[in-house]
Each structure stands twice: as structure tokens, then as C-alpha cells.
Amino acid sequence: MIQRIGRRGLASAAVEGMLATSSPYLLVMDADLQHDERIIPVMLEKLKRENLDLVIGSRNVSGGGMGEFAANRVTLSNMGRK
């Protein structure tokens, strides 16, 4: 765990975490409970099986979805996508 004092921002936190590990695999995920963590093993398996550099989870692909998002959150997401 890295405790960042006086530094803010998701992108810089992700980069700092990536630079601080020797792990061959990394995952960046918000902890706001909007993401289905059960898909992580599936993504890791795909990464390994197909020898990929990057796997991205998206609600806008086959099998993706917005779960039980509030209606205003769905509208905001769809507007952002357009």
C-alpha cells in the first residue's frame, strides 16, 4: 500500500502505483462499487491466454452493462459516451 500525502488525482496515483511494483500484471479500478470485481479473473485469463498487453473493461461492449445505476447516472454515462 502506498499512502500519498499532499498528492491528489487518480491518474497520478495509478502511475505511482505502477512504478512502485515489480508485478507483471496491474489492475486499476475505482473503489466506488460501480465495477463488478468478479470480472477480474476473466480479464486476467484473457490477458494471459491471448498474450495481450492491455485489457479494458467497458459497460459498452457485449456482455457489459450498467447494473443497477440510478436513471440519472445512466443518462450521464450515455451523454458522456456520445
C-alpha angles and dihedrals in degrees: 000000000000118000109206113204118190093000123103139183137079096239095051090045091053092049092047091051092048091051092049097059137070092201115130090220130051134186126197114194134154114241093221093109092244092113128075104234090192089079093063096087090048091051092047092049091051090049092053098038095050095035091236128170095213140019121190125196114217136177087213099068133082107292092017124115147156097253111204099340115159114259093251090052091052090050092049092049092049091048091051091050092053 
